[in-house]
């Protein structure tokens, strides 16, 4: 179809549906719907938002451990690695580089290498309704660390737990200027089922997800 015929066809369609003769009121209503969308019905969240989030996360097979502050992160990771005889070889998100990792560990700061048994990352939000954890990609939080290791350790501030998925988007946008290239919502180790309904875990990615809930 030539450009002129296409323009003619679109012009006739516009004319059939009213053309550009929308009133100022119609335009104002359209703008309001775009900038202030009405809220969809939402299930009630417990008054104990944090308690509901932990219960939902554990139901998703995420193990949850509370720590008093980020300064307790390295000891918590050390405890998770206590059964390993060889020096630990882990990957850590640049956002957590400053926490004083032991000099005798092999600590990769940055993107995943496809060989680390464990990664340690920082989440931007937790969702009480579903027990899910929201990860935002940026230079301090490489997405590869969410999928390559066998054990994924996620750090989340308790103050970043929100009620609903819709509330998490504000946390995602606040992470850095502009929308991130990737947003991952993690609801536990992956799983799948064959035609007989037999659940297999994990289907891909980390075999376990461990959440360190930081209360500072």
C-alpha angles and dihedrals in degrees: 000000000000120000093246093052090048092051090048092051093048091048091054091049091051090049091050093053095044103280116225093328095112114139124241087251092056091050091049091051091049092050091049092052090051097046101031108031115188115255117253120231110281131198117245116268119212119259084240094067094172093048092051091048092052093047092050093046092051090049085056088057093254111141111223128206125176120221127187097227144346088269087071093057098090094049089048091052090046089056091051089053095045093110092057114097097190121072108279118260109199141151120232129194112247088240088071099039094105097064098093107255114201115272092225093059124089099237120179112198109203140021123008121273099204092244108067115111091209139028129191118208141166123240126210098211147002122211118222094197094061107013089239127146122223121217123192120201119227137128090286094048114043113199092220089071089065094061115023107065127073091230121041115196113194125192117208129175111231089227089062094064109110133185104243141019089250090060092054094065091070089057090049092052092047094057095083139333112296133012115302121248091235136023118187123193109199121201101174133291113337118262139184138182133216124223089279091060095246109154117225121194127224105020091178138336126028118010091213138019119209119190121205106199108205118207102192 
